[in-house]
Amino acid sequence: MVLDCAKGSLVQRYFGEITRLSREMRLYLLYTLLVNVGVGVFILIYNLYLVQISFKEDFIGTFNAVQTVAMGLAALVIGMIINRYGSWRCTTYGTLFFLATSAMLAILSTSTPILVVSAINGAALAFMSVPVMPFIVEWTTPAQRTTAAAITFSLNSIATTFGSLVGGWSPRLLSVFFSMQIESISAYRITLLIGMALAVTGIIPLWLMRQIRHQENAELAQSSVFVEMPSATKRTRRDMMMFVLIGLIMSLGSGAVVPFVNVFLESIGSRPSQIGIVFSVAGVVAALVGLLAPAMYRKLGALIASMIVRMASAPLYLLLAFSPGMGYAVAAQIVRSTSISMAWPIDSSFISDVLPPRARANAFSLRSAAWNLGYAMSSLTAGEVIVGRGYQLTFVAYAVTIVLASVLNGVYFWKHPGHKRVPLRRRDRQVISEPVG
């Protein structure tokens, strides 16, 4: 009874916080919810589609490498583009290109066209993902920032959860109503197109952002952010380099594991509907537990909180490496998804507080570039390793890199002047503690 009341109070406070956000930020949350349904379908089904058209993990690694290299190259310039044209244009045009190329990928079945379109798709994904935190910084107050980031990522998890359910169960429903085989090219292709059709609805809230679209206040809002902190050029360069390096290290482990999770589950006997349930459960847990990120941020500080949640999944992947099985696989997926959901708003808010305002968009841009290039190199290598030697080495690589990156992050930033300002000053902390309890 007490637990139910606590959950109700938490939800009510977050709902109250959402109502206090700007109209543009509320529309962005709706966009996040709608477009990531299609992303969830794509993540779950596309690798299974590639397997169905006779490709193996080595080609899946190549596909992910091409896609993420394109994301990384695009991310190198997105920071400058955001500062020049704003986050709304980047997000809107990136989403349109993502929807178009994803639909094309669902139709193509030969290697070269798939890889060419995957590069365009990757660049589009970069224009969708890199502007997330700059948009949040631009359209929220400093006191709202961590909470808005946590809500954004939780909605992302909820949307991909629903997308996983759609992706997992659509082939079964298609087999019932249209006599298709569940694991068939046609069933997977139609499922991917259904996901893209659902994601198209995300364009509506973007188009409703009149204030940004007509640039009546966007430049004023962005310039108001540019007076929060003085610039410290030498330290800023070092901080940005470390922020990027830590992201690069983590990407090497993630690239060895994340692109192959659904294929691994299928290899140990899971059907698409079961894989969808696993992804969905992980998404729900990540969405709910991720809302606790602002509380951990205030209670423990950014560095300790980030280290705890980042490293939580490492032991499970070590267990999975030496004792592969469905139980450990499900637990590892849930904990990894949850740790990402919690760590992203904590890390992003911390670096937004540490860096001078004009360095933020470039920092997120460079980190995204490093992440995607490292992820690409890792997934390409991991695909070859998996085909030749199985999944054990990739699971070990994930555990080692996540621990190394977490420790390096804590050691470098522990004595940083910005660390002493995080959690927020007493004045800001009182504002942010009201909605999250």
KEMI-576191 format. One line per field, with one value per residue (C-alpha): residue number from 1; x, y, z. Coordinates in nm, 3 decimals, always signed. Layout:
BEGIN
resi = [NUM | ...] .
u = [X | ...] .
v = [Y | ...] .
w = [Z | ...] .
***
This chain:
BEGIN
resi = [1 | 2 | 3 | 4 | 5 | 6 | 7 | 8 | 9 | 10 | 11 | 12 | 13 | 14 | 15 | 16 | 17 | 18 | 19 | 20 | 21 | 22 | 23 | 24 | 25 | 26 | 27 | 28 | 29 | 30 | 31 | 32 | 33 | 34 | 35 | 36 | 37 | 38 | 39 | 40 | 41 | 42 | 43 | 44 | 45 | 46 | 47 | 48 | 49 | 50 | 51 | 52 | 53 | 54 | 55 | 56 | 57 | 58 | 59 | 60 | 61 | 62 | 63 | 64 | 65 | 66 | 67 | 68 | 69 | 70 | 71 | 72 | 73 | 74 | 75 | 76 | 77 | 78 | 79 | 80 | 81 | 82 | 83 | 84 | 85 | 86 | 87 | 88 | 89 | 90 | 91 | 92 | 93 | 94 | 95 | 96 | 97 | 98 | 99 | 100 | 101 | 102 | 103 | 104 | 105 | 106 | 107 | 108 | 109 | 110 | 111 | 112 | 113 | 114 | 115 | 116 | 117 | 118 | 119 | 120 | 121 | 122 | 123 | 124 | 125 | 126 | 127 | 128 | 129 | 130 | 131 | 132 | 133 | 134 | 135 | 136 | 137 | 138 | 139 | 140 | 141 | 142 | 143 | 144 | 145 | 146 | 147 | 148 | 149 | 150 | 151 | 152 | 153 | 154 | 155 | 156 | 157 | 158 | 159 | 160 | 161 | 162 | 163 | 164 | 165 | 166 | 167 | 168 | 169 | 170 | 171 | 172 | 173 | 174 | 175 | 176 | 177 | 178 | 179 | 180 | 181 | 182 | 183 | 184 | 185 | 186 | 187 | 188 | 189 | 190 | 191 | 192 | 193 | 194 | 195 | 196 | 197 | 198 | 199 | 200 | 201 | 202 | 203 | 204 | 205 | 206 | 207 | 208 | 209 | 210 | 211 | 212 | 213 | 214 | 215 | 216 | 217 | 218 | 219 | 220 | 221 | 222 | 223 | 224 | 225 | 226 | 227 | 228 | 229 | 230 | 231 | 232 | 233 | 234 | 235 | 236 | 237 | 238 | 239 | 240 | 241 | 242 | 243 | 244 | 245 | 246 | 247 | 248 | 249 | 250 | 251 | 252 | 253 | 254 | 255 | 256 | 257 | 258 | 259 | 260 | 261 | 262 | 263 | 264 | 265 | 266 | 267 | 268 | 269 | 270 | 271 | 272 | 273 | 274 | 275 | 276 | 277 | 278 | 279 | 280 | 281 | 282 | 283 | 284 | 285 | 286 | 287 | 288 | 289 | 290 | 291 | 292 | 293 | 294 | 295 | 296 | 297 | 298 | 299 | 300 | 301 | 302 | 303 | 304 | 305 | 306 | 307 | 308 | 309 | 310 | 311 | 312 | 313 | 314 | 315 | 316 | 317 | 318 | 319 | 320 | 321 | 322 | 323 | 324 | 325 | 326 | 327 | 328 | 329 | 330 | 331 | 332 | 333 | 334 | 335 | 336 | 337 | 338 | 339 | 340 | 341 | 342 | 343 | 344 | 345 | 346 | 347 | 348 | 349 | 350 | 351 | 352 | 353 | 354 | 355 | 356 | 357 | 358 | 359 | 360 | 361 | 362 | 363 | 364 | 365 | 366 | 367 | 368 | 369 | 370 | 371 | 372 | 373 | 374 | 375 | 376 | 377 | 378 | 379 | 380 | 381 | 382 | 383 | 384 | 385 | 386 | 387 | 388 | 389 | 390 | 391 | 392 | 393 | 394 | 395 | 396 | 397 | 398 | 399 | 400 | 401 | 402 | 403 | 404 | 405 | 406 | 407 | 408 | 409 | 410 | 411 | 412 | 413 | 414 | 415 | 416 | 417 | 418 | 419 | 420 | 421 | 422 | 423 | 424 | 425 | 426 | 427 | 428 | 429 | 430 | 431 | 432 | 433 | 434 | 435 | 436 | 437] .
u = [+0.000 | +0.278 | +0.473 | +0.173 | +0.126 | +0.495 | +0.475 | +0.163 | +0.329 | +0.638 | +0.430 | +0.219 | +0.529 | +0.683 | +0.356 | +0.358 | +0.714 | +0.615 | +0.333 | +0.585 | +0.814 | +0.797 | +0.551 | +0.841 | +0.989 | +0.653 | +0.613 | +0.966 | +0.875 | +0.575 | +0.800 | +1.040 | +0.756 | +0.614 | +0.924 | +1.101 | +0.820 | +0.949 | +1.308 | +1.212 | +1.063 | +1.371 | +1.616 | +1.436 | +1.356 | +1.614 | +1.900 | +1.655 | +1.550 | +1.915 | +1.953 | +1.637 | +1.780 | +2.086 | +2.333 | +2.532 | +2.685 | +2.985 | +2.759 | +2.550 | +2.873 | +2.958 | +2.610 | +2.633 | +2.987 | +2.884 | +2.581 | +2.774 | +3.073 | +2.826 | +2.677 | +3.022 | +3.124 | +2.795 | +2.830 | +3.164 | +2.987 | +2.649 | +2.769 | +2.852 | +2.525 | +2.324 | +2.494 | +2.421 | +2.072 | +1.934 | +1.842 | +1.489 | +1.607 | +1.864 | +1.606 | +1.330 | +1.532 | +1.720 | +1.391 | +1.256 | +1.570 | +1.566 | +1.206 | +1.270 | +1.591 | +1.451 | +1.162 | +1.414 | +1.617 | +1.303 | +1.265 | +1.626 | +1.771 | +2.116 | +2.433 | +2.565 | +2.240 | +2.179 | +2.520 | +2.481 | +2.140 | +2.261 | +2.521 | +2.251 | +2.037 | +2.326 | +2.383 | +2.011 | +2.024 | +2.308 | +2.093 | +1.821 | +2.036 | +2.308 | +2.066 | +1.880 | +2.078 | +2.135 | +1.757 | +1.697 | +1.955 | +1.804 | +1.441 | +1.465 | +1.602 | +1.917 | +1.698 | +1.481 | +1.765 | +1.838 | +1.471 | +1.387 | +1.674 | +1.553 | +1.197 | +1.320 | +1.518 | +1.240 | +0.995 | +1.252 | +1.256 | +0.876 | +0.850 | +1.113 | +0.939 | +0.614 | +0.809 | +0.963 | +0.617 | +0.495 | +0.805 | +0.792 | +0.423 | +0.350 | +0.503 | +0.286 | -0.028 | +0.061 | +0.094 | -0.252 | -0.438 | -0.244 | -0.102 | +0.260 | +0.537 | +0.639 | +1.011 | +0.988 | +1.114 | +0.760 | +0.658 | +0.971 | +0.950 | +0.587 | +0.666 | +0.945 | +0.714 | +0.447 | +0.708 | +0.800 | +0.434 | +0.395 | +0.711 | +0.581 | +0.340 | +0.642 | +0.661 | +0.336 | +0.469 | +0.785 | +0.573 | +0.363 | +0.670 | +0.571 | +0.799 | +1.107 | +0.989 | +0.928 | +1.239 | +1.046 | +1.232 | +1.485 | +1.785 | +1.686 | +1.640 | +1.973 | +2.158 | +2.012 | +2.196 | +2.523 | +2.565 | +2.565 | +2.938 | +3.263 | +3.487 | +3.812 | +3.969 | +4.258 | +4.062 | +3.763 | +3.971 | +4.099 | +3.750 | +3.607 | +3.887 | +3.825 | +3.448 | +3.505 | +3.765 | +3.536 | +3.257 | +3.497 | +3.602 | +3.241 | +3.153 | +3.408 | +3.227 | +2.879 | +2.961 | +3.076 | +2.743 | +2.445 | +2.409 | +2.397 | +2.168 | +1.861 | +2.064 | +2.223 | +1.882 | +1.761 | +2.071 | +1.984 | +1.630 | +1.418 | +1.143 | +1.077 | +0.781 | +0.997 | +1.278 | +1.022 | +0.909 | +1.269 | +1.331 | +0.997 | +1.058 | +1.401 | +1.244 | +0.975 | +1.224 | +1.461 | +1.180 | +1.063 | +1.399 | +1.545 | +1.316 | +1.524 | +1.830 | +1.771 | +1.736 | +2.066 | +2.223 | +2.129 | +2.196 | +2.532 | +2.661 | +2.709 | +3.035 | +2.946 | +2.594 | +2.724 | +2.990 | +2.740 | +2.483 | +2.738 | +2.924 | +2.614 | +2.589 | +2.957 | +2.930 | +2.630 | +2.813 | +3.107 | +2.867 | +2.705 | +3.047 | +3.132 | +2.783 | +2.560 | +2.190 | +1.854 | +1.841 | +2.170 | +2.095 | +1.763 | +1.915 | +2.206 | +1.971 | +1.751 | +2.040 | +2.225 | +1.914 | +1.841 | +2.198 | +2.189 | +1.854 | +1.992 | +2.347 | +2.264 | +2.077 | +2.331 | +2.636 | +2.476 | +2.363 | +2.704 | +2.897 | +2.646 | +2.728 | +3.104 | +3.151 | +3.101 | +2.775 | +2.927 | +3.131 | +2.833 | +2.695 | +3.045 | +3.117 | +2.804 | +2.880 | +3.240 | +3.140 | +2.875 | +3.131 | +3.382 | +3.111 | +2.986 | +3.330 | +3.438 | +3.108 | +3.150 | +3.503 | +3.400 | +3.086 | +3.279 | +3.546 | +3.293 | +3.092 | +3.400 | +3.490 | +3.139 | +3.127 | +3.469 | +3.470 | +3.128 | +3.010 | +3.240 | +3.511 | +3.258 | +3.084 | +3.419 | +3.512 | +3.191 | +3.253 | +3.615 | +3.551 | +3.255 | +3.456 | +3.759 | +3.551 | +3.362 | +3.680 | +3.853 | +3.552 | +3.552 | +3.928 | +3.957 | +3.656 | +3.676 | +3.893 | +3.738 | +3.600 | +3.270 | +3.230 | +3.188 | +2.890 | +2.715 | +2.455 | +2.310 | +2.343 | +2.102 | +1.876 | +1.845 | +1.830 | +1.518 | +1.347 | +1.441 | +1.370 | +1.007 | +0.890 | +1.095 | +1.067] .
v = [+0.000 | +0.237 | +0.135 | +0.202 | +0.545 | +0.621 | +0.521 | +0.732 | +1.029 | +0.992 | +0.973 | +1.272 | +1.479 | +1.393 | +1.475 | +1.808 | +1.870 | +1.797 | +2.053 | +2.315 | +2.258 | +2.489 | +2.406 | +2.325 | +2.081 | +1.908 | +1.869 | +1.730 | +1.468 | +1.370 | +1.349 | +1.125 | +0.896 | +0.862 | +0.834 | +0.581 | +0.331 | +0.288 | +0.282 | +0.002 | -0.205 | -0.149 | -0.241 | -0.564 | -0.688 | -0.566 | -0.796 | -1.088 | -0.973 | -0.978 | -1.332 | -1.434 | -1.310 | -1.531 | -1.289 | -1.385 | -1.197 | -1.086 | -0.893 | -0.766 | -0.631 | -0.468 | -0.318 | -0.169 | -0.049 | +0.138 | +0.286 | +0.401 | +0.533 | +0.752 | +0.858 | +0.943 | +1.143 | +1.334 | +1.398 | +1.571 | +1.866 | +1.859 | +2.072 | +2.355 | +2.303 | +2.316 | +2.642 | +2.783 | +2.652 | +2.527 | +2.186 | +2.186 | +2.185 | +1.913 | +1.695 | +1.749 | +1.686 | +1.402 | +1.233 | +1.266 | +1.109 | +0.835 | +0.740 | +0.734 | +0.531 | +0.288 | +0.211 | +0.153 | -0.084 | -0.286 | -0.346 | -0.401 | -0.752 | -0.727 | -0.631 | -0.325 | -0.122 | -0.212 | -0.079 | +0.241 | +0.320 | +0.224 | +0.502 | +0.762 | +0.611 | +0.643 | +1.009 | +1.073 | +0.902 | +1.134 | +1.437 | +1.288 | +1.187 | +1.452 | +1.748 | +1.581 | +1.734 | +2.070 | +2.091 | +2.011 | +2.268 | +2.529 | +2.483 | +2.409 | +2.595 | +2.463 | +2.337 | +2.137 | +1.994 | +1.662 | +1.583 | +1.669 | +1.448 | +1.160 | +1.196 | +1.211 | +0.891 | +0.714 | +0.802 | +0.674 | +0.343 | +0.327 | +0.393 | +0.135 | -0.107 | -0.065 | -0.089 | -0.416 | -0.554 | -0.445 | -0.591 | -0.914 | -0.991 | -0.854 | -1.156 | -1.388 | -1.184 | -1.173 | -1.551 | -1.584 | -1.341 | -1.374 | -1.727 | -1.607 | -1.797 | -1.622 | -1.628 | -1.518 | -1.233 | -1.108 | -1.106 | -0.920 | -0.674 | -0.582 | -0.549 | -0.302 | -0.095 | -0.096 | +0.041 | +0.321 | +0.409 | +0.448 | +0.659 | +0.903 | +1.041 | +1.190 | +1.458 | +1.612 | +1.748 | +1.872 | +2.069 | +2.211 | +2.380 | +2.717 | +2.921 | +2.736 | +2.674 | +3.044 | +3.139 | +3.389 | +3.305 | +3.030 | +3.260 | +3.448 | +3.123 | +2.989 | +3.312 | +3.313 | +2.987 | +3.142 | +3.351 | +3.078 | +3.006 | +3.178 | +3.006 | +2.840 | +2.750 | +2.526 | +2.333 | +2.317 | +2.146 | +1.890 | +1.828 | +1.781 | +1.542 | +1.332 | +1.337 | +1.214 | +0.953 | +0.801 | +0.775 | +0.610 | +0.345 | +0.261 | +0.241 | -0.035 | -0.261 | -0.165 | -0.219 | -0.571 | -0.661 | -0.440 | -0.508 | -0.883 | -0.916 | -1.020 | -1.259 | -1.411 | -1.464 | -1.629 | -1.850 | -1.991 | -2.076 | -1.760 | -1.676 | -1.317 | -1.280 | -1.393 | -1.160 | -0.880 | -0.958 | -0.953 | -0.614 | -0.488 | -0.593 | -0.429 | -0.113 | -0.093 | -0.146 | +0.110 | +0.364 | +0.331 | +0.302 | +0.571 | +0.824 | +0.780 | +0.930 | +1.288 | +1.160 | +0.968 | +1.276 | +1.485 | +1.219 | +1.080 | +1.334 | +1.277 | +1.081 | +0.820 | +0.778 | +0.733 | +0.484 | +0.268 | +0.249 | +0.211 | -0.076 | -0.265 | -0.465 | -0.573 | -0.875 | -1.010 | -1.002 | -1.185 | -1.451 | -1.468 | -1.509 | -1.820 | -1.957 | -1.860 | -1.907 | -1.738 | -1.628 | -1.441 | -1.302 | -1.154 | -1.014 | -0.860 | -0.695 | -0.552 | -0.418 | -0.276 | -0.097 | +0.038 | +0.158 | +0.349 | +0.503 | +0.626 | +0.718 | +0.923 | +1.206 | +1.206 | +1.224 | +1.469 | +1.706 | +1.690 | +1.773 | +2.051 | +2.202 | +2.151 | +2.293 | +2.654 | +2.694 | +2.745 | +2.426 | +2.203 | +2.135 | +2.065 | +1.835 | +1.627 | +1.630 | +1.509 | +1.249 | +1.117 | +1.103 | +0.915 | +0.685 | +0.594 | +0.547 | +0.326 | +0.139 | +0.082 | -0.052 | -0.275 | -0.417 | -0.491 | -0.680 | -0.848 | -0.984 | -1.166 | -1.290 | -1.421 | -1.614 | -1.768 | -1.812 | -1.735 | -1.463 | -1.515 | -1.263 | -0.993 | -1.025 | -1.001 | -0.696 | -0.522 | -0.583 | -0.466 | -0.147 | -0.035 | -0.070 | +0.106 | +0.398 | +0.437 | +0.443 | +0.686 | +0.919 | +0.920 | +0.968 | +1.254 | +1.460 | +1.397 | +1.703 | +1.910 | +2.247 | +2.167 | +1.855 | +2.069 | +2.246 | +1.915 | +1.850 | +2.193 | +2.490 | +2.500 | +2.748 | +2.522 | +2.202 | +2.321 | +2.378 | +2.042 | +1.841 | +1.947 | +1.746 | +1.431 | +1.378] .
w = [+0.000 | +0.096 | -0.216 | -0.438 | -0.280 | -0.332 | -0.697 | -0.742 | -0.578 | -0.798 | -1.116 | -1.009 | -0.937 | -1.273 | -1.444 | -1.263 | -1.377 | -1.739 | -1.718 | -1.601 | -1.899 | -2.199 | -2.476 | -2.708 | -2.458 | -2.406 | -2.782 | -2.800 | -2.540 | -2.753 | -3.060 | -2.866 | -2.767 | -3.118 | -3.336 | -3.114 | -3.161 | -3.515 | -3.390 | -3.150 | -3.430 | -3.647 | -3.368 | -3.290 | -3.641 | -3.889 | -3.790 | -3.795 | -4.143 | -4.251 | -4.117 | -4.303 | -4.635 | -4.573 | -4.413 | -4.102 | -3.808 | -4.015 | -4.256 | -3.963 | -3.817 | -4.150 | -4.177 | -3.828 | -3.897 | -4.213 | -4.039 | -3.733 | -3.929 | -4.116 | -3.783 | -3.654 | -3.960 | -3.956 | -3.582 | -3.640 | -3.800 | -3.626 | -3.335 | -3.575 | -3.764 | -3.440 | -3.341 | -3.687 | -3.768 | -3.436 | -3.299 | -3.449 | -3.811 | -3.741 | -3.568 | -3.825 | -4.139 | -3.973 | -3.884 | -4.238 | -4.387 | -4.123 | -4.204 | -4.579 | -4.561 | -4.303 | -4.538 | -4.817 | -4.598 | -4.533 | -4.907 | -5.018 | -5.015 | -5.177 | -4.994 | -5.177 | -5.187 | -4.821 | -4.719 | -4.924 | -4.776 | -4.427 | -4.452 | -4.527 | -4.251 | -4.006 | -4.091 | -4.040 | -3.701 | -3.600 | -3.684 | -3.462 | -3.164 | -3.127 | -3.083 | -2.792 | -2.507 | -2.681 | -2.728 | -2.361 | -2.249 | -2.480 | -2.377 | -2.003 | -1.704 | -1.530 | -1.245 | -1.487 | -1.696 | -1.523 | -1.474 | -1.836 | -1.956 | -1.738 | -1.865 | -2.225 | -2.193 | -2.002 | -2.279 | -2.525 | -2.336 | -2.322 | -2.696 | -2.792 | -2.555 | -2.745 | -3.070 | -2.949 | -2.879 | -3.223 | -3.385 | -3.189 | -3.232 | -3.581 | -3.759 | -3.549 | -3.625 | -3.994 | -3.992 | -3.835 | -4.059 | -4.385 | -4.364 | -4.367 | -4.197 | -3.875 | -3.960 | -4.321 | -4.536 | -4.604 | -4.238 | -4.128 | -4.418 | -4.347 | -3.976 | -4.051 | -4.272 | -3.999 | -3.759 | -3.996 | -4.048 | -3.671 | -3.650 | -3.913 | -3.651 | -3.474 | -3.744 | -3.613 | -3.279 | -3.453 | -3.699 | -3.415 | -3.262 | -3.410 | -3.187 | -3.307 | -3.662 | -3.723 | -3.522 | -3.316 | -2.999 | -3.073 | -3.107 | -2.792 | -2.602 | -2.715 | -2.643 | -2.293 | -2.231 | -2.342 | -2.027 | -1.763 | -1.729 | -1.822 | -2.074 | -1.967 | -2.299 | -2.193 | -1.931 | -2.162 | -2.430 | -2.178 | -2.042 | -2.389 | -2.485 | -2.175 | -2.228 | -2.584 | -2.482 | -2.220 | -2.475 | -2.720 | -2.467 | -2.382 | -2.750 | -2.806 | -2.561 | -2.671 | -3.039 | -2.958 | -2.794 | -2.876 | -3.253 | -3.188 | -2.885 | -3.083 | -3.301 | -2.988 | -2.831 | -3.150 | -3.154 | -2.809 | -2.913 | -2.877 | -3.125 | -3.242 | -3.004 | -2.711 | -2.812 | -2.830 | -2.476 | -2.349 | -2.511 | -2.383 | -2.023 | -2.039 | -2.178 | -1.909 | -1.627 | -1.783 | -1.819 | -1.459 | -1.286 | -1.511 | -1.343 | -1.029 | -1.201 | -1.075 | -0.717 | -0.746 | -0.904 | -0.601 | -0.339 | -0.456 | -0.704 | -1.075 | -1.061 | -0.799 | -0.937 | -1.291 | -1.183 | -0.995 | -1.273 | -1.555 | -1.389 | -1.278 | -1.600 | -1.616 | -1.378 | -1.568 | -1.900 | -1.745 | -1.619 | -1.961 | -2.125 | -1.925 | -1.862 | -2.155 | -2.099 | -2.128 | -1.763 | -1.768 | -2.115 | -2.002 | -1.682 | -1.874 | -2.125 | -1.849 | -1.639 | -1.940 | -2.069 | -1.721 | -1.666 | -1.995 | -1.905 | -1.573 | -1.674 | -1.985 | -1.807 | -1.522 | -1.750 | -1.992 | -1.718 | -1.552 | -1.869 | -1.947 | -1.607 | -1.642 | -1.992 | -2.101 | -2.293 | -2.639 | -2.599 | -2.519 | -2.866 | -2.997 | -2.702 | -2.764 | -3.134 | -3.091 | -2.833 | -3.068 | -3.348 | -3.131 | -3.000 | -3.346 | -3.499 | -3.209 | -3.219 | -3.592 | -3.560 | -3.273 | -3.435 | -3.755 | -3.561 | -3.330 | -3.622 | -3.752 | -3.403 | -3.339 | -3.666 | -3.591 | -3.213 | -3.069 | -2.830 | -2.528 | -2.617 | -2.705 | -2.367 | -2.186 | -2.395 | -2.291 | -1.920 | -1.934 | -2.132 | -1.923 | -1.601 | -1.752 | -1.881 | -1.552 | -1.343 | -1.579 | -1.568 | -1.188 | -1.150 | -1.399 | -1.295 | -0.918 | -0.852 | -1.128 | -1.007 | -1.177 | -0.965 | -0.656 | -0.816 | -0.888 | -0.750 | -0.823 | -0.591 | -0.298 | -0.480 | -0.787 | -0.581 | -0.403 | -0.736 | -0.887 | -0.571 | -0.568 | -0.870 | -0.817 | -0.444] .
***
